[in-house]
């Protein structure tokens, strides 16, 4: 396979992908820029083919979402040369469909890179979830092992303590006199 340089680096596209409403999306202005058309042209093509864009392909941001994004990415305020309309957000499938309705050579070529960027982000997210799951399992295992290790250390400490001195009988012979001292005297009862 010949080494072809990407029209747009995937890393550049990944920067435009946002997480909104629990979905990875790309905004209409960013998608239009990638496809080499004006945002107005993209949105007009979408409106002419709106039946191709169900809610899981594209949705319009709320005013609150738009304001939050505007403050995060520091865009100009509406009415002063900025956007007059709330932007649309395209999921991976919506971005592909948008390339189809634009039907320009650049849009078709770039859509491949857009899909690859979405797939790469999905793989990264999956890897992070798997890593987080493995760390959680390891942490649970360590907690279980901590108790076992502490019990083992305690058992070793008990083994290190000298045993109590056993009561031993004295070594050697006892004389009669010593035996009488040890034995209680029996006095006859009267």
Secondary structure, 3 states (H helix, E strand, C coil): CCCCCCCCCHHHHHHHEEEECCEEEEEHHHHHHHHCCCHHHHHHHHHHCHHHCCCCCEEECCHHHHHHHHHHHCCCCCCCCCCCCCCEEECHHHHHHHHHHHCCHHHHHHHHHHHHHHHHHHHHHHHHHHHHHHHHHHHHHHHHHHHHHHHHHHHHHHHHCCCCCCCCCCCCCCCHHHHHHHCCCCCCCC
